[in-house]
Amino acid sequence: MSLPGTVVAQLSDGPLTFPRVEQITSGDRLEIDLSLEEARANSKAWGQNGFRSRLLGGTLPGPTVRIGAGDTLVINFENKLKNQTRVNTEPLTFTSPDQTNLHFHGAYVSSESPADDTTLNFGPGDAFQYEVNFPPNHMGGTHWIHPHRHGSGTFQVGGGAAMALIVEDKPGSVPPEVASAGERVMVVQYFNKKDMDEIADESIRDKSTKVKTDRVWKFEPKSEVGDEIHLVNGQYQPELEVDVGPWYRLRVVFASWDKAALDLKCPSQCRCNLLAKDGIYISDYPRDIDVFPIPSGGRADIMLKCFNEGVYEVKSNLADTQYLFKIKARSTDDDNYTSDTTQPLNFDFERPSYQQDLRNSPASEDCSCPTKMGYGDRMNYFSFDPGLYMHRVPLNSVIERRVDGVDSHPYHQHIYPFQLIELGDLSADESKYYKVGDYHDSYFVGSELSEEVTIRYKPGSFTGRMPVHCHRLDHSDKGMLAAEWVDKEGSGCQCGPTYLDSPPNQQQRTDSPLEFKLGKEGVVSCELYEEGEPREAEKEDLCTKKVKKSNQFKKTCLELCNSKLKCDDSPLEFLLDGSEYFCKDIKRKNPLLCQDARVAVHCSKACKMCERTKRPTKRPTRAPIQQDDEYYDEPEPTNKPTRAPIPQDDD
């Protein structure tokens, strides 16, 4: 006889299991060994060729790390991958699949080496000791660790390299039913065969030989499973066993790399209350929610209680083809759990200094700036450049950002979480999950009802680089990654791009992609800004005066003159007679375009390179050495980390 609510049997990896745990046994220092290595993972969802990828600790997912506020996490990290021949090394593409680093996603820690420095780069054979100090005021919460090497992040995270990071709650810092709840860590990962296979192909530069794709990646789900799947702790459609009556704390990590929110749906036979998002407790706990639209990279702590015996499906955004996991609720003889105990309303969580309520604190002088995602895989119209900083901010100032593009691009901010100040239109489920005053480090409007969100944050401890990017990691790898520079207190805010590291003598970037040269008119801007907003009158003048008669202006500022506040006149991208071109492509594909004077205006540097470029002599190639069905180079390992290469601006 089946239990009430039981559904027809489907393919499943059985009872939910949990990754091994690394935690402090004594003192205030946790030291662990961790590697990125080639490994396989087992599942009933795999076909004949199974699953092989680059995994942290050699498992899917990697081990769970538990640390406390005031503790130090030391990771002896080693890249155990092997060098492949003929990999792609072109900037702003899927590149260098065997080079890596680590990001401590959501942790309130320094972004400087040897901590959460995502500019570090470790090749095969490299080793490095991370030392991450968690400050004494760090709030307890759910976070995760994953590779963040620009160019290979999508492939490695999308291939399964991820692990949970838990900061323990201090005694008395959470309600009693939370402190006593049974805890379940659930790392949810999204796999897409078509997309990952394409990235595997793009990661290899030379397609003329037998080696046409990445030699590590193999992913063959069964036909009845489909090419898109979610795994929970490395398992397909597992079963979570709970007792009827008591509360359980589900620490859900959506370790995704793609656009879609998880949309975890609580079954009607159970109660689900939101406790925390992105490792930060909400101010109106318990918030009763049915659907949890957790964005890519986001986390949700969910308090779960089931009232009756049964087996219930938990659905996700892939509900048309599969369920996420099942809840198997069983009766207990313990009378203490027979009634629905009521949770206290609006528990007063202690807020650290970096999570203060800023709703009634206006932005400090010159500290309210726009941040735009999109426009060709860019942040604020610029592609990724490690030496370029999108904005500059001082410590202990109230920083406001008007982030545009959140309907297509999950926005993620390192180090300093941000508070939601103004929200646009949201779906019914989103309006329950996202509320003004909540803190996040990741935000996304999956309903696509609103493009913009206004956020505030207050940097208070860590100076230096603060990365921000789209957590559709394929967009980030192609350039939608930037950073703000956090400076000493009193240094003043600056909206707009600045070079601080390279080149050393250039402090203010002036070659804005919103400007172009137009004959006798000199430098013309498609959009003229005043405190971050275009001046409508001058914009109208540009589109109606004689300057509009220029064919060049109409092409470069076409969208602007159609009253859309966008511009296509980037020095790396332009419209010519209705077609789109990139300056960097001219020197490789069509140098004859340099004969057009309009092109020369945009691409003078690229055109000069065309004149000097000679057809390269084709070199003979030697047959690769076959080694266990793989093709590798075997360089001598080094123990020195290198920084990711700086993409060259070919405009």
C-alpha positions in Angstrom: 0.0 0.0 0.0 1.5 3.4 -1.0 1.6 6.4 1.3 -0.8 9.3 0.6 0.6 11.6 -2.0 2.9 9.0 -3.6 3.4 9.6 -7.3 4.3 7.1 -10.0 7.8 5.8 -9.6 10.4 7.7 -11.6 14.2 7.5 -12.1 15.9 8.5 -8.8 19.2 8.2 -7.1 17.4 7.3 -3.8 17.8 8.8 -0.4 19.5 12.2 -0.3 23.1 12.0 0.8 25.4 14.8 1.9 29.0 15.8 1.1 31.7 15.2 3.6 32.2 18.1 6.1 35.4 20.0 6.9 35.1 21.9 10.2 37.1 23.1 13.2 37.6 20.6 16.0 39.6 23.0 18.2 40.9 26.5 18.1 40.0 29.1 15.6 41.8 27.9 12.5 40.6 25.4 9.9 43.2 24.1 7.4 42.2 21.8 4.6 43.6 20.4 1.4 41.6 21.0 -1.7 42.2 20.3 -5.4 40.5 20.8 -8.7 40.9 17.5 -10.5 39.5 15.4 -13.2 36.9 13.0 -11.7 33.8 11.0 -12.5 30.5 11.0 -10.7 27.9 8.2 -10.6 24.1 8.6 -11.1 21.2 6.5 -12.5 20.6 9.5 -14.8 23.7 8.8 -16.9 23.9 6.9 -20.1 26.7 4.6 -21.2 29.5 7.2 -21.3 28.5 8.6 -17.9 29.8 11.9 -16.4 33.4 13.2 -16.2 34.4 16.8 -15.3 36.7 19.0 -13.3 35.5 18.8 -9.7 36.6 20.3 -6.4 38.0 17.6 -4.1 37.2 15.1 -6.9 33.5 14.9 -5.8 30.2 16.3 -7.0 29.7 18.6 -5.2 32.9 19.3 -3.2 33.1 19.0 0.6 31.1 21.3 2.8 33.2 23.8 4.8 31.9 25.0 8.2 33.6 28.0 9.8 32.8 30.5 12.5 33.0 34.3 12.8 36.5 35.3 13.9 38.0 32.1 12.5 40.6 31.7 9.7 40.1 29.3 6.8 43.3 28.0 5.2 43.0 26.1 2.0 46.1 24.3 0.5 44.8 24.5 -3.0 46.3 22.5 -5.9 45.4 22.4 -9.6 45.7 18.7 -10.4 44.6 19.1 -14.0 46.9 18.5 -17.0 47.7 20.9 -19.8 45.9 20.2 -23.0 47.4 21.1 -26.4 45.9 23.8 -28.6 43.6 25.4 -26.1 41.9 28.7 -26.9 43.7 31.6 -25.2 41.7 34.5 -26.9 40.5 37.1 -24.3 36.8 37.5 -23.8 36.0 34.0 -25.0 35.8 30.6 -23.4 39.4 30.0 -22.8 42.1 28.1 -20.8 39.8 25.3 -19.4 42.5 23.9 -17.2 43.4 27.2 -15.4 41.5 28.1 -12.3 41.2 29.9 -8.9 38.7 30.1 -6.0 35.9 32.6 -5.1 34.3 32.6 -1.7 30.8 33.6 -2.9 28.9 35.6 -0.3 31.6 35.8 2.3 32.3 39.1 3.9 36.1 38.9 3.6 39.0 40.7 1.9 39.3 40.5 -1.9 43.1 40.8 -1.6 45.5 37.9 -1.9 45.8 35.4 -0.2 42.0 35.7 0.4 39.2 36.1 -2.1 41.4 37.5 -4.9 39.7 36.4 -8.2 42.5 37.8 -10.4 44.8 35.0 -9.3 45.3 32.3 -11.9 46.6 28.8 -11.3 47.7 26.5 -14.2 48.1 22.7 -14.0 50.5 21.7 -11.3 50.3 25.1 -9.5 49.7 25.2 -5.7 48.6 28.1 -3.5 47.7 28.6 0.1 44.5 30.6 0.6 44.2 32.3 4.0 40.7 33.8 4.6 40.0 35.6 7.8 36.3 35.8 8.7 35.8 38.9 10.9 34.3 38.6 14.3 31.1 40.5 13.2 30.4 38.1 10.3 26.8 37.0 10.3 26.1 33.3 10.3 24.8 32.2 6.9 24.9 30.0 3.8 27.5 30.6 1.1 29.6 28.6 -1.4 33.0 28.3 -3.0 33.6 27.9 -6.8 36.2 28.7 -9.5 36.2 32.3 -10.8 39.0 32.3 -13.4 37.8 34.7 -16.2 37.3 32.7 -19.3 36.9 29.3 -17.7 34.5 30.0 -14.9 31.4 28.9 -16.9 32.9 25.6 -18.0 34.1 24.7 -14.5 31.0 25.8 -12.5 28.7 24.5 -15.3 30.7 21.2 -15.1 30.0 20.8 -11.3 32.9 22.5 -9.5 31.2 23.9 -6.4 30.9 23.4 -2.7 29.0 24.8 0.2 30.5 27.2 2.8 28.6 27.6 6.1 29.3 30.4 8.6 28.0 29.1 11.9 25.5 31.0 14.0 26.6 32.5 17.3 24.8 31.1 20.4 21.5 33.0 20.9 21.6 34.7 17.5 18.7 32.8 16.0 15.2 31.8 17.3 15.1 28.5 19.4 13.2 26.5 16.7 16.0 27.5 14.2 18.8 26.6 16.6 17.2 23.2 17.3 16.1 22.4 13.8 17.5 19.4 11.8 19.8 20.9 9.2 20.1 19.8 5.6 22.6 21.3 3.2 21.4 21.1 -0.4 23.7 22.1 -3.2 21.5 22.4 -6.4 23.5 22.4 -9.7 22.2 23.0 -13.2 23.6 21.0 -16.1 23.0 21.7 -19.8 24.5 19.2 -22.2 24.1 21.4 -25.4 25.7 24.5 -23.9 28.5 22.8 -22.1 29.4 20.7 -25.2 29.6 23.9 -27.2 31.9 25.5 -24.6 34.0 22.4 -24.7 34.4 22.8 -28.4 35.1 26.6 -28.2 37.8 26.0 -25.5 40.0 24.3 -28.1 41.6 26.6 -30.7 42.8 24.1 -33.4 40.0 22.1 -35.0 42.2 20.8 -37.9 43.4 17.8 -35.9 41.8 14.9 -34.2 41.6 17.0 -31.0 38.4 19.0 -31.6 37.0 19.4 -28.1 38.0 19.5 -24.5 39.4 16.1 -23.4 38.0 16.1 -19.9 34.3 16.9 -20.3 31.9 14.0 -20.8 28.2 14.3 -20.0 25.7 11.8 -21.4 22.3 11.7 -19.6 19.8 9.0 -20.5 17.3 9.9 -23.2 14.4 9.9 -20.8 16.3 12.3 -18.6 16.9 15.0 -21.2 19.8 17.4 -21.8 18.9 19.8 -19.0 18.9 18.6 -15.4 19.2 19.6 -11.8 21.2 17.6 -9.4 20.9 17.9 -5.6 24.1 17.1 -3.8 25.1 15.3 -7.0 22.0 13.2 -7.1 19.1 13.1 -9.6 15.6 13.4 -8.1 16.7 12.2 -4.6 14.4 11.7 -1.6 14.7 13.8 1.5 13.5 12.0 4.6 11.9 14.0 7.4 9.7 13.3 10.4 6.2 14.7 10.6 6.0 17.6 13.0 9.5 19.1 13.7 11.1 22.0 11.8 13.9 21.4 9.4 16.4 24.0 8.1 17.1 23.6 4.4 20.3 25.4 3.4 19.7 25.7 -0.4 22.7 26.8 -2.5 21.7 27.4 -6.2 25.2 26.8 -7.6 24.2 27.8 -11.1 25.9 29.6 -14.0 22.9 30.3 -16.2 20.0 32.9 -16.3 17.0 31.1 -14.9 16.0 31.4 -11.2 15.4 28.0 -9.5 11.7 28.6 -8.6 11.7 26.0 -5.9 8.1 25.2 -5.1 7.1 24.0 -1.7 4.5 21.2 -1.7 1.1 22.2 -0.3 1.2 19.4 2.3 4.1 21.2 4.1 4.8 24.7 5.3 7.9 26.6 4.1 9.1 29.8 5.7 11.9 32.0 4.4 14.6 32.5 7.0 17.5 34.0 5.1 18.6 34.9 1.6 22.2 35.0 0.4 23.4 34.2 3.9 21.6 37.2 5.5 18.6 36.8 7.8 15.4 38.7 6.7 13.9 41.2 9.1 10.3 39.8 8.9 11.0 36.1 9.7 9.0 33.9 9.3 7.9 34.9 5.8 5.5 32.2 4.5 6.3 31.5 0.8 5.3 28.9 -1.7 7.7 29.5 -4.5 11.4 30.5 -4.0 12.8 32.3 -7.1 16.4 31.9 -6.0 18.6 33.6 -8.6 21.7 32.1 -10.1 24.4 32.0 -7.4 21.9 32.8 -4.7 21.0 30.9 -1.6 17.9 30.5 0.5 17.5 29.2 4.1 14.1 27.6 4.3 12.3 26.4 7.4 10.3 23.3 6.5 7.6 21.5 8.4 5.3 18.7 7.1 2.0 17.9 8.8 1.1 14.5 7.4 2.7 11.2 6.4 3.3 11.1 2.6 5.7 11.5 -0.3 5.6 14.9 -2.0 7.4 16.3 -5.0 9.3 19.6 -4.8 9.3 21.2 -8.3 11.7 23.7 -9.9 11.9 25.7 -13.1 12.4 22.4 -14.9 9.0 21.1 -13.7 7.9 20.1 -17.2 10.5 17.3 -17.4 11.5 16.5 -13.8 11.0 17.2 -10.1 13.9 18.6 -8.0 13.6 16.2 -5.1 10.9 14.4 -3.1 10.0 14.9 0.6 9.3 11.6 2.4 7.5 12.5 5.6 7.1 9.8 8.2 5.2 9.6 11.5 7.1 9.7 14.7 6.2 8.3 18.2 7.6 11.5 19.8 4.5 13.4 21.1 6.6 16.6 21.3 6.2 17.0 17.5 2.5 16.2 17.0 1.3 19.9 17.0 2.2 22.8 14.7 4.3 25.0 17.0 4.0 28.7 16.1 7.2 30.6 15.3 7.7 34.0 16.9 7.1 36.9 14.4 9.8 39.4 13.4 12.7 38.0 15.4 15.2 40.7 16.1 18.4 39.5 14.4 21.6 41.3 15.4 22.9 43.2 12.3 26.6 43.7 11.7 27.9 47.1 10.6 27.9 46.1 6.9 24.1 45.2 7.0 22.7 48.4 8.6 19.3 49.7 7.4 20.1 52.3 4.7 16.5 53.0 3.5 16.4 56.4 5.2 20.1 57.2 4.5 20.5 59.1 1.3 23.6 58.4 -0.8 26.7 60.3 0.1 27.8 63.1 -2.1 28.5 62.0 -5.7 28.0 58.3 -4.6 24.8 57.6 -6.7 25.8 56.1 -10.0 24.3 54.0 -12.8 25.4 50.4 -13.5 24.3 49.0 -16.7 24.6 45.3 -17.8 24.3 44.3 -21.4 25.1 46.2 -24.6 27.2 43.4 -25.9 28.4 41.5 -22.8 29.6 44.7 -21.1 29.3 46.5 -17.7 28.6 50.2 -18.2 29.5 49.8 -21.9 33.0 48.4 -21.2 34.2 44.9 -21.6 36.3 43.3 -18.8 39.7 44.9 -18.2 41.5 43.9 -14.9 43.0 47.4 -14.6 39.8 49.3 -15.1 37.5 50.2 -12.3 33.9 51.1 -13.0 33.4 53.4 -10.0 35.5 54.6 -7.1 34.0 54.7 -3.6 35.4 55.6 -0.1 35.0 53.6 3.1 32.1 54.5 5.4 30.0 56.2 2.7 26.5 55.3 1.6 26.8 54.0 -1.9 23.7 53.9 -4.3 23.6 52.1 -7.6 20.8 52.1 -10.2 21.4 48.7 -11.7 19.9 48.3 -15.2 19.5 44.9 -17.0 18.4 42.7 -14.1 15.6 41.2 -16.2 18.2 39.4 -18.3 21.3 39.4 -16.2 21.5 38.2 -12.6 23.6 40.9 -10.8 26.2 39.6 -8.3 28.4 41.8 -6.0 31.4 40.5 -4.1 32.3 41.3 -0.5 29.7 43.9 0.3 26.0 42.8 0.2 23.5 45.4 -0.9 20.1 46.5 0.4 17.1 46.7 -1.9 15.8 50.3 -2.0 13.5 50.6 -5.0 12.0 47.7 -6.9 10.2 47.7 -10.2 7.3 45.6 -11.2 7.6 42.0 -10.0 5.6 38.8 -10.4 3.4 37.6 -7.5 6.1 35.0 -6.5 8.9 37.6 -6.8 7.1 40.2 -4.7 7.0 37.7 -1.8 10.6 36.8 -2.1 12.1 40.2 -2.8 11.1 43.1 -0.5 12.4 46.6 0.0 14.9 46.5 2.9 16.1 42.9 2.2 19.8 42.4 1.8 21.3 40.3 -1.1 24.5 39.7 -3.0 22.6 38.3 -6.1 19.4 39.7 -7.7 17.4 38.8 -10.8 13.9 39.5 -12.1 13.1 36.3 -13.9 9.6 37.5 -14.8 11.2 40.2 -17.0 8.7 42.8 -15.7 11.3 45.3 -14.6 14.8 46.1 -15.9 16.1 48.2 -13.0 16.6 48.0 -9.3 18.0 50.6 -6.9 20.4 49.3 -4.2 22.6 50.7 -1.5 25.5 49.4 0.5 28.1 50.8 2.9 31.7 49.6 2.7 33.2 49.6 6.1 36.2 47.2 6.5 37.8 46.2 3.2 39.5 48.4 0.7 40.6 47.4 -2.8 38.8 45.5 -5.6 35.1 44.8 -5.3 34.1 42.7 -8.4 30.5 43.0 -9.8 29.2 41.0 -12.7 26.4 39.1 -14.4 26.1 35.7 -12.9 25.1 34.2 -16.2 28.8 33.2 -16.2 28.9 32.8 -20.0 28.2 36.5 -20.2 30.8 37.2 -17.5 33.5 35.2 -19.3 32.8 37.2 -22.5 33.2 40.5 -20.7 30.2 41.4 -18.5 32.5 41.6 -15.5 33.9 44.7 -13.8 35.0 46.0 -10.4 34.5 49.0 -8.2 37.5 50.3 -6.2 37.0 50.8 -2.5 39.3 53.6 -1.3 40.3 55.0 2.1 37.7 57.1 4.0 37.4 60.7 2.8 38.7 60.0 -0.7 35.4 60.9 -2.4 33.2 59.1 -4.8 33.6 59.0 -8.6 31.1 57.7 -11.1 32.7 56.5 -14.3 35.7 54.4 -15.3 39.1 54.8 -13.8 42.5 53.1 -14.3 44.4 52.4 -11.0 46.7 49.6 -11.8 47.6 49.8 -15.5 48.6 51.9 -17.2 50.1 53.6 -14.1 50.1 57.2 -15.5 46.5 57.2 -16.6 44.0 58.0 -13.8 40.9 58.8 -15.7 39.7 57.0 -18.7 38.5 59.4 -21.4 37.8 57.2 -24.4 34.2 56.6 -23.5 32.3 54.4 -26.0 29.6 57.0 -26.0 31.8 59.4 -27.9 33.1 59.3 -31.5 34.7 61.7 -34.0 32.6 63.3 -36.7 34.5 65.4 -39.2 34.5 69.2 -38.5 32.1 68.7 -35.6 34.9 67.2 -33.5 34.0 64.8 -30.7 30.3 64.1 -30.5 28.5 62.2 -27.7 25.3 60.2 -28.5 24.2 60.7 -24.9 25.2 63.7 -22.8 25.1 63.2 -19.1 24.3 65.4 -16.2 24.6 63.6 -12.9 24.3 60.3 -14.6 21.2 61.2 -16.7 21.0 62.3 -20.4 20.0 65.9 -21.0 16.9 65.5 -23.1 17.1 68.9 -24.8 20.7 68.4 -26.0 19.9 64.9 -27.0 17.1 66.2 -29.2 19.4 68.8 -30.7 21.9 66.2 -31.8 19.2 64.2 -33.6 17.6 67.2 -35.3 20.5 69.6 -36.2 22.6 69.3 -39.3 24.8 66.8 -37.5 22.0 64.3 -38.1 22.5 64.6 -41.8 25.7 62.8 -41.5 25.3 59.1 -42.4 27.9 58.3 -39.7 25.8 59.9 -37.0 22.6 58.2 -38.1 24.3 54.8 -38.0 26.1 55.2 -34.7 23.3 57.0 -32.9 20.4 55.3 -34.5 18.8 54.0 -31.3 19.3 57.3 -29.5 17.4 59.2 -32.3 14.6 56.7 -31.9 14.3 57.8 -28.3 15.9 54.7 -26.9 18.6 55.6 -24.4 21.1 53.2 -25.8 24.1 53.8 -28.2 25.9 51.6 -30.7 28.9 53.8 -31.2 31.4 51.8 -29.2 35.0 52.0 -30.6 34.9 48.2 -30.7 31.5 48.0 -32.4 29.7 50.1 -35.0 27.0 50.1 -37.6 27.9 50.5 -41.3 25.1 50.6 -43.9 22.8 48.6 -41.6 25.4 45.9 -40.7 27.3 45.5 -37.4 31.0 45.3 -37.3 33.8 44.9 -34.7 37.1 46.8 -35.1 39.0 43.7 -33.8 37.6 41.6 -36.6 38.8 44.0 -39.4 42.5 43.1 -39.1 41.6 39.4 -39.2 38.7 39.1 -41.6 38.1 42.1 -43.8 41.0 44.6 -43.9 39.5 46.2 -47.1 37.0 47.9 -44.8 39.8 50.2 -43.7 39.5 51.9 -47.1 36.1 53.3 -45.9 36.8 56.6 -44.2 33.9 56.0 -41.8 35.5 52.8 -40.6 38.9 54.5 -40.2 37.3 57.0 -37.7 36.2 54.1 -35.5 39.0 51.7 -36.0 42.2 53.7 -36.7 44.3 51.4 -34.5 43.0 48.3 -36.1 43.4 49.7 -39.6 47.0 50.6 -38.9 47.6 47.0 -37.8 46.1 45.8 -41.0 48.8 47.7 -42.9 51.5 46.0 -41.0 50.0 42.5 -40.9 51.5 39.8 -43.1 50.0 36.5 -43.9 51.6 34.1 -41.4 53.7 31.2 -42.6 52.0 27.9 -41.9 54.1 25.8 -39.6 54.2 22.0 -39.8 52.5 20.3 -36.8 53.6 17.1 -35.1 51.2 14.3 -34.2 49.9 14.6 -30.7 50.9 12.0 -28.1 48.0 9.8 -27.1 47.7 9.1 -23.5 44.6 7.2 -22.1 42.4 8.7 -24.8 43.6 12.2 -23.9 46.1 14.6 -25.5 48.2 16.6 -23.0 51.3 18.7 -22.7 53.3 17.9 -19.6 55.1 21.2 -18.5 57.0 21.4 -15.3 54.6 22.5 -12.6 55.2 25.8 -10.9 54.1 26.9 -7.5 53.7 30.6 -8.4 50.3 31.9 -9.2 49.8 34.2 -12.2 47.2 36.8 -12.8 44.7 36.4 -15.6 46.0 38.0 -18.9 44.8 41.6 -19.6 42.7 41.6 -22.8 44.1 44.0 -25.3 41.9 46.8 -26.6 41.9 46.4 -30.3 39.9 49.4 -31.1 
